[in-house]
């Protein structure tokens, strides 16, 4: 007997997950994000300082809370320090997001096939594939957002356990990226509450349904101790993180207070273009469905439980990151990620279900995913964004390494913290020297032999 359509969906989702899992070890930690956060996790484990993330030895990193570093540090303690172990916790967080989508869809009373379809849509979106297993803060933030939003809905409709899971989701967000989680959830829930209950009555409903005293106590018990310990360990952290990272970074495109690089200035409104890319190919299907409905060619989807209130809730969840960052001056594409888990639910629950059309869109993504993985491996695309091949293939001793140009974070990681930056090399002894090709002249390269090279740097071994 052949497989049913539901079984084929299971097979498809499992294959997508396995392909992404297999890819975790196939490319190096890439600059700047992955290598930076991977190096912070490595230093955290080496030094045993679990309170203050360090971007270099004795240099605190105030840019983000430590959940990403805790996750990767625990993983490399268990499995060793390599790409797979660094990425594994973030991959598991991405799997947890899919599980939450599945269970939420089932709790709404939809069929297994449609619940699977909503899960598969998220699993095959470009943004999910890229970030599922990327060493960064955004996947854990998205997990917190997903748990908070689903916890709210299920708790609001009577499940007390999920009320407290909502506060756990908020705590995850606070430890993954900070107070941003409160703003994102608030942007999604406040308009929904006003639309459903009015500006005055909603506060009474919140008090009765969400148990704010015990819930907020749980949230603060999970998240607040680290904030207090971090400020005590490195005074000035809270001012920089709360004011600088959460206000000045986004309001001022020329913000000069960034301690860890430069801002990512974009034209205002670019976040919507980033969403089109990260939600591809489903972003275009969603826009097409909206266009068809506006033209009267698609009826409103009114079957229970796809009510107008649920549809509005899901749409607000989907667009909350774009609402927040539309007027922001410094943004990255990954900022749209917290809304992506709602994408599959919006498509499946708010539009008429035409199985043949959905299946065709879904199964076309399979070869694209497989092709992307093959291209990544065959052409070693990640190597051009990392110093791994330069340092791994060219160094065979513990002699010091000097970068006379900017030292990438991947150089720190793959040299196990031995690469030094901005220093003049010694006049005597054995050492490695990394410089730009144009610098390979004069006394700098005297008594040195080339060991390796990549697109940006040349590695020399010097003995004087």
LOLUMKE-954618 format. One record per residue (C-alpha): z, y, x. Coordinates in steps of 0.25 Angstrom, whole numbers, padded with zeros to 4 digits, always signed. Layout:
ZYX ...
//
This chain:
+0000+0000+0000 -0003+0014+0005 +0007+0025+0006 +0010+0034-0005 +0007+0049-0004 +0022+0052-0002 +0023+0041+0009 +0011+0048+0016 +0019+0061+0015 +0031+0054+0022 +0022+0048+0033 +0015+0062+0035 +0028+0069+0037 +0034+0059+0046 +0022+0059+0055 +0022+0074+0055 +0037+0074+0060 +0034+0063+0070 +0023+0071+0076 +0032+0083+0078 +0043+0074+0083 +0034+0068+0093 +0029+0082+0098 +0043+0087+0101 +0042+0081+0116 +0027+0084+0118 +0027+0099+0122 +0037+0107+0130 +0047+0117+0125 +0038+0130+0124 +0041+0144+0127 +0047+0152+0123 +0055+0147+0111 +0057+0132+0113 +0059+0133+0128 +0069+0144+0126 +0077+0137+0115 +0076+0124+0123 +0081+0130+0136 +0093+0136+0128 +0097+0122+0122 +0096+0116+0136 +0105+0126+0142 +0115+0125+0131 +0116+0110+0133 +0117+0112+0148 +0127+0123+0148 +0135+0117+0136 +0135+0131+0130 +0133+0128+0115 +0137+0142+0110 +0128+0152+0118 +0113+0148+0119 +0108+0152+0133 +0094+0156+0136 +0097+0154+0151 +0109+0150+0158 +0120+0160+0155 +0111+0168+0146 +0114+0167+0131 +0103+0167+0121 +0107+0175+0109 +0094+0174+0102 +0097+0162+0093 +0109+0154+0088 +0110+0141+0095 +0107+0130+0085 +0093+0127+0091 +0100+0126+0105 +0111+0117+0100 +0101+0108+0093 +0092+0106+0106 +0104+0105+0115 +0110+0094+0108 +0096+0087+0107 +0094+0088+0122 +0108+0083+0125 +0105+0071+0117 +0091+0068+0121 +0088+0076+0134 +0082+0090+0137 +0067+0089+0133 +0058+0094+0123 +0060+0083+0112 +0075+0085+0112 +0075+0100+0112 +0065+0100+0100 +0072+0088+0092 +0083+0095+0085 +0073+0106+0080 +0063+0094+0075 +0075+0088+0068 +0078+0102+0061 +0064+0102+0057 +0065+0088+0051 +0078+0092+0043 +0070+0104+0037 +0059+0094+0032 +0071+0085+0026 +0077+0097+0019 +0063+0100+0013 +0062+0086+0008 +0076+0085+0002 +0075+0099-0004 +0061+0095-0011 +0067+0082-0016 +0079+0089-0021 +0070+0098-0030 +0065+0086-0037 +0051+0085-0031 +0044+0072-0028 +0045+0065-0014 +0030+0068-0011 +0032+0083-0014 +0045+0084-0006 +0037+0077+0005 +0026+0087+0004 +0035+0099+0005 +0041+0093+0018 +0027+0089+0024 +0022+0103+0021 +0033+0109+0030 +0032+0098+0040 +0017+0101+0042 +0018+0116+0043 +0015+0122+0056 +0028+0129+0058 +0036+0117+0055 +0028+0108+0065 +0029+0119+0076 +0044+0121+0074 +0049+0107+0071 +0054+0103+0084 +0053+0117+0091 +0065+0121+0099 +0068+0134+0091 +0077+0140+0081 +0068+0141+0069 +0068+0126+0065 +0083+0126+0064 +0083+0139+0057 +0073+0133+0047 +0082+0121+0045 +0094+0130+0042 +0085+0138+0032 +0080+0126+0025 +0094+0120+0023 +0099+0133+0018 +0087+0135+0008 +0088+0121+0003 +0103+0121+0003 +0103+0134-0005 +0093+0128-0016 +0100+0115-0017 +0114+0121-0017 +0110+0132-0027 +0106+0121-0036 +0120+0114-0035 +0120+0105-0023 +0133+0110-0016 +0130+0103-0003 +0117+0110-0001 +0124+0124-0003 +0132+0121+0010 +0119+0115+0017 +0113+0129+0014 +0124+0135+0022 +0122+0125+0033 +0108+0129+0034 +0112+0144+0035 +0121+0140+0047 +0110+0132+0053 +0101+0145+0052 +0112+0153+0058 +0114+0144+0070 +0098+0143+0071 +0094+0157+0071 +0105+0166+0065 +0107+0174+0053 +0092+0174+0050 +0094+0162+0042 +0103+0170+0032 +0092+0180+0030 +0081+0170+0028 +0089+0162+0018 +0093+0175+0011 +0079+0180+0010 +0075+0167+0003 +0087+0166-0006 +0090+0180-0010 +0077+0183-0018 +0078+0169-0024 +0092+0172-0029 +0089+0186-0034 +0077+0180-0042 +0085+0169-0048 +0098+0175-0051 +0097+0190-0049 +0104+0199-0039 +0118+0198-0045 +0119+0184-0050 +0114+0177-0038 +0127+0181-0030 +0135+0173-0041 +0126+0161-0040 +0126+0161-0025 +0142+0161-0025 +0142+0150-0035 +0131+0141-0029 +0131+0143-0014 +0147+0143-0011 +0145+0155-0001 +0159+0155+0004 +0160+0140+0008 +0145+0140+0012 +0145+0152+0021 +0158+0147+0027 +0150+0134+0031 +0139+0142+0036 +0148+0151+0045 +0156+0139+0050 +0143+0133+0055 +0136+0145+0061 +0146+0156+0064 +0155+0150+0075 +0143+0150+0084 +0140+0164+0082 +0154+0168+0085 +0154+0159+0098 +0141+0164+0102 +0146+0179+0101 +0159+0175+0109 +0151+0168+0120 +0141+0179+0122 +0145+0193+0115 +0133+0201+0110 +0126+0188+0104 +0129+0192+0089 +0124+0206+0091 +0111+0202+0098 +0108+0190+0089 +0112+0196+0075 +0106+0210+0077 +0096+0208+0088 +0090+0195+0084 +0091+0196+0069 +0087+0211+0067 +0081+0218+0079 +0072+0207+0082 +0065+0207+0069 +0066+0222+0066 +0062+0228+0079 +0049+0222+0085 +0052+0229+0098 +0066+0224+0099 +0071+0224+0114 +0084+0216+0112 +0078+0202+0112 +0085+0195+0124 +0076+0184+0124 +0061+0188+0124 +0053+0198+0116 +0052+0200+0101 +0040+0194+0094 +0034+0206+0087 +0024+0203+0076 +0018+0211+0065 +0027+0212+0053 +0023+0201+0043 +0018+0191+0053 +0028+0181+0049 +0019+0178+0037 +0008+0174+0046 +0017+0166+0054 +0021+0159+0041 +0007+0155+0038 +0006+0148+0052 +0019+0141+0051 +0017+0136+0037 +0003+0132+0040 -0004+0125+0033 +0005+0126+0021 +0005+0141+0022 -0009+0142+0018 -0008+0131+0007 +0004+0140+0001 -0004+0152+0001 -0016+0145-0005 -0007+0140-0016 -0001+0154-0018 -0015+0160-0019 -0019+0149-0029 -0007+0152-0038 -0009+0167-0038 -0023+0164-0043 -0018+0155-0054 -0024+0142-0048 -0011+0136-0046 +0000+0135-0057 +0014+0138-0054 +0022+0126-0050 +0033+0124-0061 +0037+0110-0061 +0052+0107-0059 +0058+0109-0049 +0048+0120-0044 +0054+0131-0051 +0051+0146-0048 +0065+0147-0042 +0063+0136-0032 +0049+0141-0029 +0054+0155-0026 +0066+0149-0017 +0056+0141-0009 +0046+0153-0007 +0057+0162-0003 +0062+0152+0007 +0048+0151+0012 +0045+0166+0014 +0059+0170+0019 +0056+0170+0034 +0043+0179+0031 +0051+0188+0022 +0061+0190+0033 +0052+0192+0045 +0040+0199+0038 +0045+0213+0043 +0050+0207+0056 +0045+0212+0069 +0048+0200+0078 +0045+0186+0072 +0040+0172+0076 +0032+0162+0068 +0044+0153+0067 +0051+0163+0059 +0044+0158+0047 +0050+0144+0049 +0062+0144+0039 +0053+0146+0027 +0043+0134+0031 +0052+0123+0024 +0050+0130+0011 +0035+0129+0012 +0033+0115+0008 +0042+0117-0004 +0035+0129-0008 +0021+0122-0008 +0026+0109-0015 +0035+0115-0025 +0029+0128-0029 +0014+0124-0030 +0007+0113-0038 +0007+0100-0031 -0007+0095-0028 -0005+0083-0019 -0019+0081-0014 -0020+0095-0009 -0006+0095-0003 -0009+0081+0004 -0021+0087+0010 -0015+0099+0016 -0003+0090+0021 -0011+0079+0028 -0020+0089+0035 -0008+0094+0043 -0006+0080+0049 -0018+0080+0058 -0015+0095+0062 +0000+0091+0066 -0005+0079+0074 -0016+0087+0081 -0006+0098+0085 +0003+0088+0091 -0008+0082+0099 -0013+0095+0103 +0001+0099+0108 +0002+0087+0117 -0013+0085+0122 -0014+0100+0126 +0000+0102+0130 +0000+0115+0122 +0015+0117+0124 +0014+0117+0139 +0008+0131+0139 +0021+0136+0133 +0031+0130+0142 +0034+0128+0157 +0037+0113+0156 +0025+0108+0163 +0026+0119+0174 +0040+0115+0177 +0040+0100+0174 +0028+0097+0182 +0030+0106+0194 +0045+0105+0197 +0051+0093+0204 +0065+0098+0209 +0076+0106+0205 +0072+0118+0214 +0073+0132+0207 +0062+0138+0198 +0059+0153+0198 +0051+0159+0188 +0045+0173+0193 +0039+0176+0179 +0046+0175+0165 +0053+0161+0165 +0049+0154+0152 +0060+0147+0144 +0053+0134+0146 +0054+0136+0161 +0069+0136+0159 +0069+0124+0150 +0060+0115+0159 +0067+0119+0172 +0081+0116+0165 +0085+0131+0168 +0081+0131+0182 +0069+0141+0181 +0074+0155+0185 +0067+0167+0181 +0064+0181+0187 +0069+0177+0201 +0063+0178+0214 +0062+0165+0221 +0070+0162+0233 +0064+0164+0247 +0068+0150+0252 +0070+0137+0246 +0063+0128+0236 +0060+0133+0222 +0049+0134+0211 +0042+0146+0207 +0035+0149+0194 +0026+0161+0193 +0013+0166+0186 +0000+0162+0193 -0002+0177+0197 +0011+0177+0205 +0007+0165+0214 +0004+0174+0225 +0011+0181+0237 +0025+0177+0242 +0029+0171+0228 +0021+0158+0230 +0024+0157+0245 +0028+0143+0249 +0026+0138+0235 +0017+0127+0229 +0012+0126+0215 +0018+0115+0207 +0013+0118+0193 +0007+0128+0184 +0005+0131+0169 -0002+0142+0162 +0009+0153+0165 +0016+0149+0178 +0014+0142+0192 +0025+0134+0197 +0027+0134+0213 +0036+0126+0221 +0041+0135+0233 +0048+0130+0246 +0052+0142+0256 
//
